[in-house]
């Protein structure tokens, strides 16, 4: 078990899972996940802070997400942080993603 690059998140999906099928077989599932955190500000008010995470999954994990993860579904994921970049209109765009290795379905939706 590698503990060097490990992420565990619990949240709700923000859209339907997008599927990319590869020419040589296999698939990739992509979806956003919202996680909420709460803190009390200097005036004693409770503040909710939402973070959005880009999730990607491959193989069997992608198949599970395609079949069982609709928009708004509460899930727990475990995986690792990955970084990639690409060119868009002459500028380099950087993306941080969570490569999902395990997904657990939570909630009733």
mmCIF file of the C-alpha atoms, coordinates in Angstrom:
data_MODEL
# 
_entry.id   MODEL 
# 
loop_
_atom_site.group_PDB 
_atom_site.id 
_atom_site.type_symbol 
_atom_site.label_atom_id 
_atom_site.label_alt_id 
_atom_site.label_comp_id 
_atom_site.label_asym_id 
_atom_site.label_entity_id 
_atom_site.label_seq_id 
_atom_site.pdbx_PDB_ins_code 
_atom_site.Cartn_x 
_atom_site.Cartn_y 
_atom_site.Cartn_z 
_atom_site.occupancy 
_atom_site.B_iso_or_equiv 
_atom_site.pdbx_formal_charge 
_atom_site.auth_seq_id 
_atom_site.auth_comp_id 
_atom_site.auth_asym_id 
_atom_site.auth_atom_id 
_atom_site.pdbx_PDB_model_num 
ATOM 1   C CA . UNK A 1 1   ? 0.000   0.000  0.000   1.00 0.00 ? 1   UNK A CA 1 
ATOM 2   C CA . UNK A 1 2   ? 1.404   3.363  -1.029  1.00 0.00 ? 2   UNK A CA 1 
ATOM 3   C CA . UNK A 1 3   ? 0.872   6.239  1.383   1.00 0.00 ? 3   UNK A CA 1 
ATOM 4   C CA . UNK A 1 4   ? 2.834   8.771  -0.624  1.00 0.00 ? 4   UNK A CA 1 
ATOM 5   C CA . UNK A 1 5   ? 0.015   10.057 -2.811  1.00 0.00 ? 5   UNK A CA 1 
ATOM 6   C CA . UNK A 1 6   ? -3.366  9.134  -1.356  1.00 0.00 ? 6   UNK A CA 1 
ATOM 7   C CA . UNK A 1 7   ? -6.608  11.121 -1.292  1.00 0.00 ? 7   UNK A CA 1 
ATOM 8   C CA . UNK A 1 8   ? -9.960  10.272 0.309   1.00 0.00 ? 8   UNK A CA 1 
ATOM 9   C CA . UNK A 1 9   ? -12.967 12.498 -0.426  1.00 0.00 ? 9   UNK A CA 1 
ATOM 10  C CA . UNK A 1 10  ? -16.668 12.345 0.441   1.00 0.00 ? 10  UNK A CA 1 
ATOM 11  C CA . UNK A 1 11  ? -19.056 14.582 -1.449  1.00 0.00 ? 11  UNK A CA 1 
ATOM 12  C CA . UNK A 1 12  ? -21.798 14.939 -4.059  1.00 0.00 ? 12  UNK A CA 1 
ATOM 13  C CA . UNK A 1 13  ? -21.340 14.747 -7.812  1.00 0.00 ? 13  UNK A CA 1 
ATOM 14  C CA . UNK A 1 14  ? -21.969 18.015 -9.609  1.00 0.00 ? 14  UNK A CA 1 
ATOM 15  C CA . UNK A 1 15  ? -22.975 16.644 -13.013 1.00 0.00 ? 15  UNK A CA 1 
ATOM 16  C CA . UNK A 1 16  ? -23.641 13.431 -14.881 1.00 0.00 ? 16  UNK A CA 1 
ATOM 17  C CA . UNK A 1 17  ? -20.618 11.174 -15.402 1.00 0.00 ? 17  UNK A CA 1 
ATOM 18  C CA . UNK A 1 18  ? -18.983 11.782 -18.803 1.00 0.00 ? 18  UNK A CA 1 
ATOM 19  C CA . UNK A 1 19  ? -17.688 8.642  -20.535 1.00 0.00 ? 19  UNK A CA 1 
ATOM 20  C CA . UNK A 1 20  ? -14.853 8.484  -23.057 1.00 0.00 ? 20  UNK A CA 1 
ATOM 21  C CA . UNK A 1 21  ? -14.443 5.166  -24.898 1.00 0.00 ? 21  UNK A CA 1 
ATOM 22  C CA . UNK A 1 22  ? -10.967 4.360  -26.208 1.00 0.00 ? 22  UNK A CA 1 
ATOM 23  C CA . UNK A 1 23  ? -10.353 2.905  -29.680 1.00 0.00 ? 23  UNK A CA 1 
ATOM 24  C CA . UNK A 1 24  ? -8.379  -0.033 -28.305 1.00 0.00 ? 24  UNK A CA 1 
ATOM 25  C CA . UNK A 1 25  ? -11.000 -0.789 -25.645 1.00 0.00 ? 25  UNK A CA 1 
ATOM 26  C CA . UNK A 1 26  ? -11.542 0.493  -22.146 1.00 0.00 ? 26  UNK A CA 1 
ATOM 27  C CA . UNK A 1 27  ? -13.114 3.699  -20.955 1.00 0.00 ? 27  UNK A CA 1 
ATOM 28  C CA . UNK A 1 28  ? -12.572 6.788  -18.858 1.00 0.00 ? 28  UNK A CA 1 
ATOM 29  C CA . UNK A 1 29  ? -15.210 8.292  -16.558 1.00 0.00 ? 29  UNK A CA 1 
ATOM 30  C CA . UNK A 1 30  ? -15.014 11.982 -15.610 1.00 0.00 ? 30  UNK A CA 1 
ATOM 31  C CA . UNK A 1 31  ? -17.151 13.873 -13.097 1.00 0.00 ? 31  UNK A CA 1 
ATOM 32  C CA . UNK A 1 32  ? -16.879 16.747 -10.630 1.00 0.00 ? 32  UNK A CA 1 
ATOM 33  C CA . UNK A 1 33  ? -17.263 16.239 -6.890  1.00 0.00 ? 33  UNK A CA 1 
ATOM 34  C CA . UNK A 1 34  ? -18.260 18.924 -4.376  1.00 0.00 ? 34  UNK A CA 1 
ATOM 35  C CA . UNK A 1 35  ? -16.946 18.686 -0.827  1.00 0.00 ? 35  UNK A CA 1 
ATOM 36  C CA . UNK A 1 36  ? -18.157 21.034 1.908   1.00 0.00 ? 36  UNK A CA 1 
ATOM 37  C CA . UNK A 1 37  ? -16.291 22.351 4.907   1.00 0.00 ? 37  UNK A CA 1 
ATOM 38  C CA . UNK A 1 38  ? -17.543 24.637 7.652   1.00 0.00 ? 38  UNK A CA 1 
ATOM 39  C CA . UNK A 1 39  ? -15.819 27.163 9.861   1.00 0.00 ? 39  UNK A CA 1 
ATOM 40  C CA . UNK A 1 40  ? -16.732 30.038 12.153  1.00 0.00 ? 40  UNK A CA 1 
ATOM 41  C CA . UNK A 1 41  ? -15.556 33.458 10.987  1.00 0.00 ? 41  UNK A CA 1 
ATOM 42  C CA . UNK A 1 42  ? -14.347 36.323 13.171  1.00 0.00 ? 42  UNK A CA 1 
ATOM 43  C CA . UNK A 1 43  ? -17.925 37.530 13.752  1.00 0.00 ? 43  UNK A CA 1 
ATOM 44  C CA . UNK A 1 44  ? -19.042 34.142 15.088  1.00 0.00 ? 44  UNK A CA 1 
ATOM 45  C CA . UNK A 1 45  ? -20.989 33.213 11.939  1.00 0.00 ? 45  UNK A CA 1 
ATOM 46  C CA . UNK A 1 46  ? -20.898 29.686 10.548  1.00 0.00 ? 46  UNK A CA 1 
ATOM 47  C CA . UNK A 1 47  ? -19.574 29.745 6.975   1.00 0.00 ? 47  UNK A CA 1 
ATOM 48  C CA . UNK A 1 48  ? -19.846 26.937 4.415   1.00 0.00 ? 48  UNK A CA 1 
ATOM 49  C CA . UNK A 1 49  ? -16.990 26.548 1.948   1.00 0.00 ? 49  UNK A CA 1 
ATOM 50  C CA . UNK A 1 50  ? -17.376 24.295 -1.112  1.00 0.00 ? 50  UNK A CA 1 
ATOM 51  C CA . UNK A 1 51  ? -14.412 22.873 -3.011  1.00 0.00 ? 51  UNK A CA 1 
ATOM 52  C CA . UNK A 1 52  ? -14.823 21.287 -6.465  1.00 0.00 ? 52  UNK A CA 1 
ATOM 53  C CA . UNK A 1 53  ? -12.649 18.341 -7.471  1.00 0.00 ? 53  UNK A CA 1 
ATOM 54  C CA . UNK A 1 54  ? -12.168 16.820 -10.937 1.00 0.00 ? 54  UNK A CA 1 
ATOM 55  C CA . UNK A 1 55  ? -12.435 13.023 -10.752 1.00 0.00 ? 55  UNK A CA 1 
ATOM 56  C CA . UNK A 1 56  ? -11.275 10.545 -13.409 1.00 0.00 ? 56  UNK A CA 1 
ATOM 57  C CA . UNK A 1 57  ? -11.586 6.760  -13.322 1.00 0.00 ? 57  UNK A CA 1 
ATOM 58  C CA . UNK A 1 58  ? -10.628 3.960  -15.690 1.00 0.00 ? 58  UNK A CA 1 
ATOM 59  C CA . UNK A 1 59  ? -11.591 0.327  -16.264 1.00 0.00 ? 59  UNK A CA 1 
ATOM 60  C CA . UNK A 1 60  ? -14.003 -1.338 -13.823 1.00 0.00 ? 60  UNK A CA 1 
ATOM 61  C CA . UNK A 1 61  ? -14.151 1.754  -11.619 1.00 0.00 ? 61  UNK A CA 1 
ATOM 62  C CA . UNK A 1 62  ? -15.264 3.800  -14.641 1.00 0.00 ? 62  UNK A CA 1 
ATOM 63  C CA . UNK A 1 63  ? -17.942 1.201  -15.428 1.00 0.00 ? 63  UNK A CA 1 
ATOM 64  C CA . UNK A 1 64  ? -19.281 1.361  -11.854 1.00 0.00 ? 64  UNK A CA 1 
ATOM 65  C CA . UNK A 1 65  ? -19.411 5.150  -11.982 1.00 0.00 ? 65  UNK A CA 1 
ATOM 66  C CA . UNK A 1 66  ? -21.205 5.082  -15.348 1.00 0.00 ? 66  UNK A CA 1 
ATOM 67  C CA . UNK A 1 67  ? -23.886 2.690  -14.067 1.00 0.00 ? 67  UNK A CA 1 
ATOM 68  C CA . UNK A 1 68  ? -24.463 3.859  -10.500 1.00 0.00 ? 68  UNK A CA 1 
ATOM 69  C CA . UNK A 1 69  ? -23.389 7.498  -10.067 1.00 0.00 ? 69  UNK A CA 1 
ATOM 70  C CA . UNK A 1 70  ? -25.992 10.065 -11.213 1.00 0.00 ? 70  UNK A CA 1 
ATOM 71  C CA . UNK A 1 71  ? -25.731 13.824 -10.724 1.00 0.00 ? 71  UNK A CA 1 
ATOM 72  C CA . UNK A 1 72  ? -26.082 14.702 -7.034  1.00 0.00 ? 72  UNK A CA 1 
ATOM 73  C CA . UNK A 1 73  ? -25.107 11.224 -5.768  1.00 0.00 ? 73  UNK A CA 1 
ATOM 74  C CA . UNK A 1 74  ? -23.140 11.155 -2.523  1.00 0.00 ? 74  UNK A CA 1 
ATOM 75  C CA . UNK A 1 75  ? -19.993 9.062  -2.942  1.00 0.00 ? 75  UNK A CA 1 
ATOM 76  C CA . UNK A 1 76  ? -16.717 8.378  -1.183  1.00 0.00 ? 76  UNK A CA 1 
ATOM 77  C CA . UNK A 1 77  ? -13.641 8.024  -3.376  1.00 0.00 ? 77  UNK A CA 1 
ATOM 78  C CA . UNK A 1 78  ? -10.082 6.991  -2.756  1.00 0.00 ? 78  UNK A CA 1 
ATOM 79  C CA . UNK A 1 79  ? -7.328  7.671  -5.232  1.00 0.00 ? 79  UNK A CA 1 
ATOM 80  C CA . UNK A 1 80  ? -4.347  9.877  -5.974  1.00 0.00 ? 80  UNK A CA 1 
ATOM 81  C CA . UNK A 1 81  ? -3.721  13.433 -7.150  1.00 0.00 ? 81  UNK A CA 1 
ATOM 82  C CA . UNK A 1 82  ? -2.528  13.760 -10.738 1.00 0.00 ? 82  UNK A CA 1 
ATOM 83  C CA . UNK A 1 83  ? -1.514  16.803 -12.754 1.00 0.00 ? 83  UNK A CA 1 
ATOM 84  C CA . UNK A 1 84  ? -1.598  17.356 -16.505 1.00 0.00 ? 84  UNK A CA 1 
ATOM 85  C CA . UNK A 1 85  ? -1.437  20.242 -18.925 1.00 0.00 ? 85  UNK A CA 1 
ATOM 86  C CA . UNK A 1 86  ? -2.444  21.083 -22.480 1.00 0.00 ? 86  UNK A CA 1 
ATOM 87  C CA . UNK A 1 87  ? -2.334  24.021 -24.891 1.00 0.00 ? 87  UNK A CA 1 
ATOM 88  C CA . UNK A 1 88  ? -5.463  26.141 -25.410 1.00 0.00 ? 88  UNK A CA 1 
ATOM 89  C CA . UNK A 1 89  ? -5.376  29.185 -27.668 1.00 0.00 ? 89  UNK A CA 1 
ATOM 90  C CA . UNK A 1 90  ? -1.597  29.340 -27.333 1.00 0.00 ? 90  UNK A CA 1 
ATOM 91  C CA . UNK A 1 91  ? -1.607  29.206 -23.528 1.00 0.00 ? 91  UNK A CA 1 
ATOM 92  C CA . UNK A 1 92  ? -0.716  26.297 -21.298 1.00 0.00 ? 92  UNK A CA 1 
ATOM 93  C CA . UNK A 1 93  ? -3.623  25.126 -19.120 1.00 0.00 ? 93  UNK A CA 1 
ATOM 94  C CA . UNK A 1 94  ? -2.910  23.091 -15.987 1.00 0.00 ? 94  UNK A CA 1 
ATOM 95  C CA . UNK A 1 95  ? -5.419  20.633 -14.525 1.00 0.00 ? 95  UNK A CA 1 
ATOM 96  C CA . UNK A 1 96  ? -5.431  18.872 -11.167 1.00 0.00 ? 96  UNK A CA 1 
ATOM 97  C CA . UNK A 1 97  ? -7.429  15.643 -11.052 1.00 0.00 ? 97  UNK A CA 1 
ATOM 98  C CA . UNK A 1 98  ? -8.142  12.862 -8.599  1.00 0.00 ? 98  UNK A CA 1 
ATOM 99  C CA . UNK A 1 99  ? -7.530  9.493  -10.256 1.00 0.00 ? 99  UNK A CA 1 
ATOM 100 C CA . UNK A 1 100 ? -10.150 7.328  -8.553  1.00 0.00 ? 100 UNK A CA 1 
ATOM 101 C CA . UNK A 1 101 ? -9.065  3.823  -7.621  1.00 0.00 ? 101 UNK A CA 1 
ATOM 102 C CA . UNK A 1 102 ? -12.064 2.969  -5.419  1.00 0.00 ? 102 UNK A CA 1 
ATOM 103 C CA . UNK A 1 103 ? -15.590 4.364  -5.185  1.00 0.00 ? 103 UNK A CA 1 
ATOM 104 C CA . UNK A 1 104 ? -18.199 3.717  -2.473  1.00 0.00 ? 104 UNK A CA 1 
ATOM 105 C CA . UNK A 1 105 ? -21.839 4.640  -3.063  1.00 0.00 ? 105 UNK A CA 1 
ATOM 106 C CA . UNK A 1 106 ? -23.399 6.546  -0.155  1.00 0.00 ? 106 UNK A CA 1 
ATOM 107 C CA . UNK A 1 107 ? -26.801 8.113  0.471   1.00 0.00 ? 107 UNK A CA 1 
ATOM 108 C CA . UNK A 1 108 ? -30.076 7.056  -1.085  1.00 0.00 ? 108 UNK A CA 1 
ATOM 109 C CA . UNK A 1 109 ? -30.170 9.067  -4.324  1.00 0.00 ? 109 UNK A CA 1 
# 
